[in-house]
Amino acid sequence: MGHVSRIGEEEDFAEPEFGPWLARASILVVDDEPGMRNFLLRTLGPRCACVDEAKDVREASEKLDARYYDVVILDNIMPGRNGVDWLAEQREVGFYSDAILMTAFADLDTAIQALRAGATDFVLKPFRSNQILNAVARCLEQRRLQRENYVLRHELHAASDHLLLRDRLIGHSPQIDEIREMIARVAPLPTSVLITGESGTGKEVTARSIHALSDRANKPFVPVNCAAIPTDMIEAELFGHVRGAFTGADSARDGLFMHATGGTLFLDEIAELPLQTQSKLLRAIEDRRVRPVGSEREVPVDLRFICATNADLEEAVEEGRFRSDLFYRINVLHLAMPPLRERGDDVIELAELFMAKLSAQLGMARLEITSAVADAFRAYDWPGNVRELRNLIERSLILGRFPADLGGSAGAGRTETLQDVERRHILSVLDEVGGNRSEAARRLGISRKTIDRKLAAWGA
């Protein structure tokens, strides 16, 4: 149940600390009494980033259509429409901000009606300035924790393959040095960035680096794997939805756009978005507004967009699978990630890093990367790039040796080489999916072109 702020016997002599989020908050005050509006403006104005006022629910609706507010402070008894009914109506058409209801009646019915209408808190009139400040601070902290929790859970799921490398680019090859230089140039700018490259080349690591060096570094970084979200749910996941928007939508929910507010939204595998969603994404990027599924209202968003794909977007545009206007909108700055096979000794540096981290995690003795193993690493094609290297190191630690062709002690009597294992595995996955190369590439985490090239080399 929401909090009820009660009237104290006397004013506190020292003003309490209301948390770090109040200074960044935008507040809308809705009350038909000028005296109450003035009191709230004087109380909140010096402490908040923005405080607007509305004398009735009609004016409040217009202001909600124009911008996003973190908290709405709403009087319950107003001419023509009470606050509870208006709040319930707003929740139905797409209103996601926290709401604090002001009321002079402390009865249980009012409290129940307020909570059912979607109020986060309510205060009893008359109240002191520190009571409304505490109520606003509670709303802001609760919303921050909810978003942080959602983002962390989403991020943990989405970035599970990148946990060892998520904070930095590893290597000193000319190609990676050039990527670092481009990151340093673009990070301070609001420019949209398109990152391309084969699966496992570090596209998300690069996106995180851009975010970390930007002025949004202390705001959320929200990674979204567009290929991992079911087609029928992707718009609700991205843009949110109102209650009753579809079967099972028992309550309204913010989308990932709102959870990334102020920060960076990283759209990985953007080529997998359905055309209808591409159209809505284009509008969101251009207008910085999103319309939740089932909502009558657009919600303003403040985001930086970074997109990534392992597909050839120009080819997808020619084939009608990707909107040309969206392609040109996201392709302001293009970063092409080099495949591991072109990065020289970076593969050894990465292998050493994985060996140190994974041996500690697994509680197993490190394997020596001998000169023979290092030479084999440099010579190998690495179709799965950095992710494949990580998996090889983990598998070798578990088995206690590298594959036979990667260094003498890998086990006498073994004749199967790493290339043999790769060939058998790719053909096995292709067999599982009935020869569908695109689906096999998705399951293997490599590009369709890599599969085509391999099969041509094998004569398959």
N, C-alpha and C positions, 0 to 999 in steps of 0.2 A: 504494500500500500504506500502511496506517496506520503511525503512528510507534511506535517501541519506545524506552521510556525506560530507560537503562542506569544501573547503580549506579556512582557515582563513588568516588574513593579517600578523599575527606574532605569534611566538611560545608563549605558556603560560610559565610563569616563574616557577609556582608551578605545579607539576604533580597532576592531579585530582585523586580522589578515584574511583577505578573501581569496587568496590563491592567485597564481600567475595568469590564469586564463581570462580573468575579468577584463583586463586592459585590452584584450584582442576581440572582445565580444561585440556583436551587433544586437541591439535590443529594440523591440517595438512595444510601445505602451498604448493600450487600447482602453479608453475610459471616457465617458461623456462629461465628467466633472473636470473643469479646467484646473481647479485647485489641486486635485490628485495628480493630474498629468504634470503640473508644474513641480510638485513635490518630487515625483519620480525622476523628472528630467534633471532637477538640481542634485538629487542623490546619485543617479547613475551617470549623468553626463560627464563629470570630471574623471570618472573611473573606467569608462568603457570607450571602445573605438568609435561606436556609432549608437546614438539613441534617437529613434524617430517616434512620433506620436500620431494617434488617430483618434478622432472624437466619436467614431461609431464603427460598426462592423463593416459597413460598405467601404469606408475609407481604408480600413485595415485590409480588406480583401484586395483593394487596388495596390496597396503597398507590398503585400505578399506576392502579387503578380510581378512586381517590378524588381524585387531583390530578395535575397535570402537573409533571414534573421536567425541567430542562434537561439534566442529566447523571446517569446511573446508573453508580456504581462497583461492579463485580461481581466477586466471587471466583469462580474457575473450579471449584475442587474443594470441593464441599460435600456433606454427607450426603444421599443419596437422589437428587440431581439435580445434574449439573454445570452451570456457568454458561453454557457455549457452547450446550448443548441448550435450556436455558430461554430464552436470548436469541433463538435462532432461532424458537422457538415464539411468543414475544412479538411478533417482527417480523411474523409471519403474521396475528396477530389485531389488529394496530393499535398499534404502539409506535414513536414517531417520535423519541424523545430520543436523544442521543448516549450511547454506552455505552463505558466503559473497563473492560477485563478485567484482573484481577490474577491472575498465575500465577507459580508457582515454577519452571516449566520453560520454557526458552528455545528449545525445538525448533521447527523450521520447520512441522511438522504442526499444532502448537497455534496458531501464528500464522495459518496458512491457514484453519483451522477457525474461528478468531475472526473473521476478516474475512468469511468466507462467512456467518457467523451474523449479521453486521451490526454488529460492534464497530468503533468509530471509532478506538480506540487501545488499547494494552495496556502495562502496566508489570510489571516483574519483581520478585518478592519476593526479599529484603527491599529496600525502597526508602526514600529520604529524603523528608522532607515537601515539599521544593521540587520533587521529581520529580512527585509527584501533583498539586501545585498547577500546575506547568507543563502537565501533561497536560490538566487541566480547562480551563485558560486557552486551550490550543490548540483544544479542542473548541468552546468558546464563541465564539472568534474565527472559526473556520471556519464554524460555523453562522450567525453574524451576517453574514459575507460572502456566504454562499450565499443567505440570505433577502434581503439588500440587493440582490444582483445580480438575483434573480428579480423582486423588487418593481420595481426600476428598469426592467427590460426590459418587464415587464407595463405599467407606468405609461407608458412611452414610447409603447407601441403604443396603449394605451387613451386617452391624453390628447393625441394628435397634433393634434387640432383645437383644443386649448386652450392651446398653448404660449405664445402671446403674452399671455394674460390670466390665467394660472393662479395668479398670486400675489396679485391684488388686484381689487377691484371698481372700475371706472372710472365717473366721472360724479358730478354733484352735484344731480341732480333730487331732489325730495322723496321719490319712491318709493325711490330707491337709498339715500338717507339713512336712511329707515325700516328698510330691510333691514340696513344697517350697525348700527343701534341694536339690532335683534333679535339679530344675530350676537353683539354684545358681551354681551348678557344671557345667552344660552344657552351660549356657548362654555365657560365654566368649569364647567358642570353636566354630569352624565353622561347627561342626557336624550337620548332618540332624537329625531331631527329628520326631518321629511318636507318636501322641497323640490319644489314643482311649478312648472310654467311651460312655455311653448312651447319647442320645440327652439331652442337657440342663445341663450337668455336669460341664461346664466351660472350654471346650477345647480351645475356642478362647481366653479367659482370660489368660489361661496358656501360649498360644503362644505369646500373647502381653507381658507377664511378661518376657519371654525369650528374646524377642526383646529389651525390655526396659533396661535389664541388660547387653546387649551385646555391643560390640564396634560399632555396627550399629544403636545405639539408635537414633541418630540424622538424620538417613536416613528413607525413607518411610517404613511403615508396610502396606502391601497390602493384605487384606483378599479376598479370592475367594471361593465362594460357588459353587463347581463343579456341584452340582445337580440342581442349579438354572439357569444355562446357557443352552440354547437350543443346542442339540447335533450337529446340522449343523453349529453352530456359535462358538463352544467352542475353536477350534484351532485359529480362527481369534482373539477371545477375549484374549487368552493367549499369542499368538506369534505375533500378528499384521498381517497386510496384505498390499499389494501394490495396487495401483490404478488399477482397472479393474480385480482384482483377482476373483471376482464373481459378480453376478448381484447386483447392488446397491453400489458397492465399488467405489464411484466416486472420492475418494482421498485415499492416503496412510494413514495408522494410526498405531501408536505404539501399541503393545499389553501390557498386564499387566506385563509381564516379564520386559519390558523396563521401565515401570513406576515405578517398584520396584527397579530399578538399585541402587546398593550400599546398599540396605536394606534387608528386609525379605519378602518373598512371602509365605503366609499362604494358603495352599490348603486344604480347608475343604471339607468333604464328598468325599475324593479322590476315594473311591470305585465306585463312580458313573461315573467316566471317561470311555469313550468308549475305547476298546482295542487299536484302532489305535492311539488315543491320548496318551494312556499310553506308547506306544512305543516311541513317540516323546518326551514325558516328561522324560523318562529314558535317552534318549540321551542328552537332555538339562541339566539334573542334572549331568551326567557324564562328558560331554564336556564343560559345561558352555557356550553353543552357541545355538541359536534358529534360525530357518528358517521361516520368515513370510510367510503366505499363498501367493502363486503366485510369491515368490521371488526366484532369482537365487543365492542369497548371504546369508550366515549365519551371524548372528550378535552376537558378544561376549556379555555375560551378567555376572555381578558380583552380586550374590544373595546368601542368606541363605534360605534353604527350610525347612519349617515346615509343616507337613501333619497331617491331622486328619480324623477320621472316627468313626461312631457308628456301623459299620459292622464288622463282623468277617473276617478279610482279609485272614487268613490261610484257612478258609473254602472256601472263594471266589477263592483262588489259586487252591485248589483241584478241584473245579467245573469248572475251566477254565475261570472264569469271571474277574480274575485279574492276571496280569503277575507276575510270581514268581521272575524274575530278578528285576523288579521294587520294589516288596515287600521287598526283601533283601537289596536293595539299600537305601530305605527310612527308614528301620527299624534298623538304627544304634543304636539309643537310644529310648527306648519305655517308654512312660509315660501313665499309665492306671489311668484315672480319676475315683475316687470312686463315686458311686451313692449317692444321698442325704440321702436316707434311712439308709445308713451305717455311717453317719457322726455325729450322736448323737446331741449334743446341737448346732451344726453349723446351724441347721435349724432355731433355735430361733434367733441367731445373724443375719442371713440373713433376716428373717422376720422383725426384728426391723429396719434394714437398708432400706428395701423396704417400710416399713410403713412411715419412716421419709421422704424419697425422694419422694414417690408417693403422699403423702398427701400434700406436698408443691407444687408439680407440678399441682395437681388437685384442689388445694385450698379447701380441705376438712379436717374436724377434724380427728385427728388420732384415731384409735380404740385401746383399751387396749388389749394387749395380756395377758390375765389372765393365771393363772396356769392351768386351765382346757383346755384352748386353746393350751397352750404350750405342755401339755401332748398329746393332739390330734395330734399336728404337729409331735411330736416324734414318735407316733404310726403309722401314715399314711405311705403308701408305696411310694408315690411321683413318679409315673411312668414317669412323665414329668420333674422330678428333679427341678433344680433351676428356670427354666423358668415357670414351673407350679406353683411354690410357688409365684413367682412375679405376675402372672396372678390372682391367688387367692386373694392376698392382694389388687390388684387394683379393682377387682370385689367386694370385701367386702367393700372397701372404698366407691365405688359408691352406693352400696345398704345400707350402713350405719350399717352393721352387718356382722358377720361371718356366715357361714352355720350352720344349727341347731345343728349339733353334735359337734361343735367346741367351745362350751361355752354357758352357760345358756341364755344370752340375745339375742341369735341369732334369735329370732322370735318365739313366741309361735304358736303352731298349725302346724309348719312345720315338716313333718315326713321324708322328703327326706334327706338322708345323703350324705356326700361328695362322698362316694363309689358308691351310687346310681347314682349321677350325672355323675361320671366317666364312669360307665357301660353304661348308656344310650347314652352318647356322643360317646364313642368308637363304639358301635353297630350302631349308626346312621351314622357315617362316613363310616363304613364298608358297610352299605347298599348303600350309595351314590356311592361307587366305585365298586359295584357289587361283594363284597366279596374279593377283591384283598388286601391281608394283607400288602404286601409291599407298595402299594400306600397309604393305610390307615395310615401306620406307618409314611410315608413321610409327609402326611398332618398334622398328629397329633404332629409331632416332637418327636416321640419316636422310639425305635428300634422295628424291626420285632419280636425279641424274647420276648419283653414285651407284645406285642399283643397276641402272641401264649400262653404265660403263663397266661394272663388274661382270655382268652377264655377257656383254659383248666380248670381254677378254676371255671368259670361260667358254665361249661358244655355245652358251645355253639359251 
